[in-house]
C-alpha cells in the first residue's frame, strides 16, 4: 500500500475517495472549516493585546486562506506512466522517472496553487505558509478524528481541533511571518509583535518544563509552533462548537455533557503507546510534543476545560494565573 501510495498516490486516492469520502464528505468538512474560520475571526476581533491595524492585517490573512479538502479539484494524469502487473520494481523505477519529469516540467512555469503535496488516503494535514492554504486529505477524515455517526461535540473535539490547528499555523511563530499572499513580510506593528512574542514565550516555558522520559525534557522552542497551533486550534474549535450549540440543547450522552465530550474527543485523537526510546527520540528531534503533553498542555490552559470537569484551583490540570494564551 505504501509503495502504491508513493508511486501512484492520486490514482489510489481517486478510488479511495470514491469508496470512502465523496462529494458529500467534502461538503460536510467545508462547513466545519467555515465554522472554525468564523470562530478565529471572532477571536482575533476580541483580542485585547492586538491593535486595530494589526487585527485588520490578521483578518486579511485569515480570509485569504484557501481550503483544500479531501482531494484535488483536478486529478493527476498518469497516461504517460507504463504500469506492468508482473514488474513491481520496474513499476517503481518508472514511477520515479515519471515524477522526476513532472517536477522538471515545472521550471519556468507559474506555481500551481492547486497542487497537493499529500495523497488523498494520507492520515495527516498541513498548512502551507507560502501559498496560505490548509490541506486536509480524505484519509484523516475518519475515526478517531471524524465519525459521521458521532455527535458534533466529539467531531469538533477531534477533526475540528485539527482544522483549528492548521488555521492557527498561519499565526504561529513561523506562519505569522508570512502575509495573506504567502510572502515573507512583517505585517505586525512593533508593539503587537512584542506582545505576541511575550505570549509565545509563555508557551515555550510551559512545554519546556514537561518531562518526556527519565531526564529528558521537551524542547519548548523546537515545539513552539505546534504547541501554539494546538492551543489555538482547540480553543477556536470549542468556540465554533458553542456557536453551533447555541440554538439547541443537547442532553448528556454516555454520561457526559457536550462540553465534556468535546475534550474527550480531543484527547482520544492522541491516544498512543510509546516506548521510552521513541519518546526520547521524539522529544529531542520532532517539532511536535509527545501526545500526553499535546493534550494536557492544552486543556490545562483552558478555563472551559476546568469548568466542564469541575476542576479546582491548585489541581494539576489547572494552570490558573500561569495559563498561557496566544490565540
C-alpha positions in Angstrom: 0.0 0.0 0.0 2.8 2.4 0.9 4.6 1.8 -2.5 1.3 2.3 -4.4 0.6 5.5 -2.4 4.1 6.8 -3.1 4.2 6.0 -6.8 0.5 6.4 -7.7 -0.9 8.5 -4.9 -3.6 10.3 -6.8 -4.7 7.1 -8.8 -5.0 5.3 -5.5 -6.6 8.3 -4.0 -9.2 8.6 -6.6 -10.5 5.2 -5.8 -10.2 5.7 -2.1 -12.3 8.9 -2.3 -14.9 7.2 -4.4 -15.3 4.4 -1.8 -15.0 6.4 1.4 -15.4 10.1 1.1 -17.1 11.6 -2.0 -18.6 15.0 -2.6 -20.8 14.7 0.5 -17.8 14.3 2.8 -16.1 17.3 1.2 -19.3 19.4 1.7 -19.6 18.4 5.4 -15.9 19.2 6.1 -16.1 22.6 4.3 -19.0 23.5 6.5 -16.9 22.7 9.6 -13.9 24.7 8.2 -16.3 27.7 7.7 -17.4 27.4 11.3 -13.8 27.4 12.5 -12.8 30.4 10.3 -15.7 32.3 11.8 -14.6 31.5 15.3 -11.0 32.5 14.6 -12.2 35.8 13.1 -14.2 36.4 16.3 -11.2 35.5 18.4 -8.9 38.0 16.6 -11.5 40.8 16.9 -11.8 40.2 20.6 -8.0 40.2 21.4 -7.1 42.8 23.9 -3.4 42.8 23.2 -3.6 43.5 19.4 -4.1 46.9 17.9 -6.8 47.5 15.2 -4.3 48.0 12.4 -2.7 44.6 13.0 -6.1 43.0 13.6 -7.1 44.2 10.1 -4.0 42.6 8.6 -4.6 39.3 10.5 -8.2 39.2 9.3 -7.0 39.8 5.7 -4.7 36.8 6.0 -7.4 34.6 7.5 -9.9 35.5 4.8 -7.2 34.8 2.2 -6.6 31.2 3.3 -7.6 28.7 0.6 -9.2 25.5 1.8 -8.2 22.3 0.0 -10.4 19.5 1.4 -10.4 15.7 0.7 -9.0 15.5 -2.8 -7.7 17.7 -5.7 -10.1 19.5 -8.0 -8.2 18.0 -10.9 -6.7 14.5 -10.8 -3.2 13.9 -12.0 -2.9 12.3 -15.4 -0.8 9.1 -15.3 -1.3 8.2 -19.0 2.4 8.5 -19.7 3.3 6.1 -17.0 3.7 2.4 -18.1 2.5 0.0 -15.3 3.0 -3.7 -15.8 1.2 -6.2 -13.5 4.2 -8.5 -13.1 7.0 -6.0 -12.8 6.9 -4.4 -9.3 10.4 -2.9 -9.2 10.2 -1.8 -12.8 6.9 -0.1 -12.0 8.5 1.8 -9.1 11.5 2.8 -11.2 9.3 4.1 -14.0 7.1 5.9 -11.4 10.2 7.7 -10.0 11.2 8.7 -13.5 7.6 9.9 -14.2 7.7 12.0 -11.1 11.2 13.4 -11.9 10.0 14.6 -15.3 6.8 16.0 -13.8 8.8 18.1 -11.4 11.3 19.2 -14.0 8.4 20.4 -16.2 7.5 23.0 -13.6 10.6 25.0 -14.3 9.8 28.4 -15.8 6.1 28.0 -15.2 3.8 29.7 -12.6 3.3 28.0 -9.3 0.3 25.6 -9.3 -1.5 26.6 -6.1 -4.0 23.7 -6.6 -1.3 21.1 -6.4 -1.4 18.7 -3.4 1.7 17.6 -1.5 -0.1 14.7 0.2 -2.1 12.0 -1.4 -5.9 11.7 -0.6 -5.6 8.5 1.6 -2.9 10.1 3.8 -3.8 10.5 7.5 -2.4 13.9 8.0 -3.0 17.6 7.3 -0.8 20.7 6.8 -0.7 24.5 6.4 1.4 25.9 3.6 2.5 29.5 4.5 3.9 30.3 1.1 0.5 29.5 -0.6 -1.5 30.5 2.5 -3.7 27.4 2.3 -4.8 24.5 4.5 -4.8 20.9 3.2 -7.0 18.1 4.6 -6.6 14.8 2.7 -9.6 12.5 2.9 -7.6 9.9 4.8 -7.7 11.9 8.1 -11.5 12.4 7.9 -12.2 9.1 9.6 -12.2 7.8 13.2 -10.9 8.8 15.6 -10.7 12.2 14.0 -14.1 12.2 12.4 -17.1 9.9 12.6 -20.3 10.6 10.8 -22.2 8.6 13.4 -20.8 10.7 16.3 -22.3 14.0 17.6 -20.9 17.4 16.9 -19.2 17.6 20.3 -16.9 14.6 19.6 -16.2 15.6 16.0 -15.3 19.2 16.9 -13.0 17.9 19.6 -11.4 15.6 17.0 -11.1 16.9 13.4 -12.4 20.4 14.5 -9.3 20.8 16.6 -7.1 19.6 13.8 -8.7 22.1 11.4 -8.2 24.8 14.0 -4.6 23.7 14.5 -3.8 24.1 10.8 -5.6 27.5 10.6 -3.6 28.7 13.7 -0.4 27.6 12.0 -0.9 30.7 9.8 -0.5 32.7 13.0 2.2 30.8 15.0 5.8 31.8 15.5 6.6 30.9 11.9 3.4 31.3 9.9 2.9 34.7 11.3 5.9 35.9 9.3 4.0 35.4 6.0 1.3 37.7 4.7 -2.0 36.9 3.1 -0.4 36.3 -0.3 2.3 34.0 1.2 5.1 36.5 1.0 7.7 36.7 3.8 6.5 40.1 5.1 6.3 41.6 8.5 2.6 42.7 8.9 2.9 43.3 12.6 3.4 46.6 14.4 6.4 46.7 16.7 4.2 46.8 19.8 1.9 44.0 18.7 4.9 41.8 17.8 6.4 42.2 21.3 3.0 41.3 22.8 2.8 38.2 20.5 6.4 37.1 21.4 5.6 37.6 25.1 2.7 35.2 24.8 4.6 32.6 22.8 7.4 32.8 25.3 4.9 31.6 28.0 4.0 28.6 25.8 7.7 27.8 25.2 8.4 27.9 29.0 5.3 25.8 29.8 6.3 22.9 27.5 10.0 23.0 28.3 9.0 22.0 31.9 7.4 18.8 30.8 9.3 15.6 31.1 9.4 13.2 28.1 11.1 10.3 29.8 13.7 10.0 32.5 15.9 13.1 32.5 14.8 14.3 29.1 12.6 17.3 28.9 10.5 18.6 25.9 12.1 21.3 23.9 9.7 24.2 24.1 11.5 26.2 21.5 11.6 23.4 18.9 7.9 22.6 19.5 6.6 26.2 19.8 4.8 26.4 16.5 3.0 23.1 17.0 2.1 23.9 20.6 0.8 27.3 19.7 -1.3 25.7 16.9 -2.6 23.0 19.4 -3.7 25.6 21.9 -5.2 27.9 19.4 -6.9 25.1 17.4 -8.7 23.6 20.4 -9.8 27.0 21.6 -11.4 28.1 18.3 -12.9 24.7 17.7 -14.6 24.9 21.1 -15.8 28.4 20.2 -17.2 27.0 17.0 -19.0 24.2 18.8 -20.5 26.5 21.3 -21.8 28.7 18.5 -23.3 25.7 16.8 -25.0 24.5 20.0 -26.3 28.0 21.0 -29.6 27.4 19.2 -30.2 23.9 20.7 -29.8 22.0 23.9 -28.0 18.7 23.9 -28.5 16.1 26.6 -25.8 14.0 28.2 -24.6 11.1 26.1 -22.8 8.1 27.6 -23.0 10.1 30.9 -21.1 13.1 29.6 -22.1 16.6 28.7 -21.4 18.0 25.2 -18.6 20.1 26.7 -17.0 17.1 28.3 -17.4 15.0 25.1 -15.6 17.7 23.2 -12.5 17.4 25.4 -12.7 13.6 25.5 -12.9 13.6 21.7 -9.7 15.7 21.5 -7.9 13.5 24.0 -8.8 10.3 22.2 -7.2 11.6 19.0 -3.8 11.4 20.7 -4.2 8.0 22.4 -0.9 6.1 21.9 1.7 3.9 23.5 5.3 5.0 23.2 8.5 3.1 24.1 10.9 5.1 26.2 13.4 5.1 23.3 10.9 6.5 20.9 9.8 9.2 23.4 13.4 10.2 24.0 14.0 10.5 20.2 10.8 12.5 19.6 11.5 14.9 22.4 14.9 15.8 21.0 14.1 15.9 17.3 10.4 16.4 16.5 8.6 19.8 16.3 5.5 18.1 17.8 5.3 17.5 21.5 4.6 14.0 22.8 0.9 13.0 22.8 0.2 13.4 26.5 1.7 16.9 26.6 -0.3 17.8 23.4 -3.5 17.0 25.4 -2.6 18.1 29.0 -0.7 21.1 27.9 -3.6 22.5 26.0 -6.5 21.7 28.3 -4.7 22.9 31.5 -4.6 26.4 29.9 -8.4 26.4 29.2 -10.9 27.6 31.8 -13.5 25.9 29.6 -12.0 22.5 30.4 -11.8 23.3 34.1 -15.5 24.3 34.2 -16.6 21.2 32.2 -15.0 18.8 34.6 -15.4 20.9 37.8 -11.6 21.2 38.4 -10.5 23.2 41.4 -7.7 25.8 41.6 -4.5 24.0 42.6 -5.2 20.8 40.8 -2.7 19.6 38.3 -4.9 20.3 35.3 -5.5 23.9 36.3 -2.6 26.3 35.5 -4.7 29.3 36.6 -2.7 32.5 36.7 0.1 30.7 34.9 -2.1 29.8 31.9 -0.7 30.6 28.5 -2.8 32.0 25.7 -1.8 33.4 22.3 -4.9 32.9 20.2 
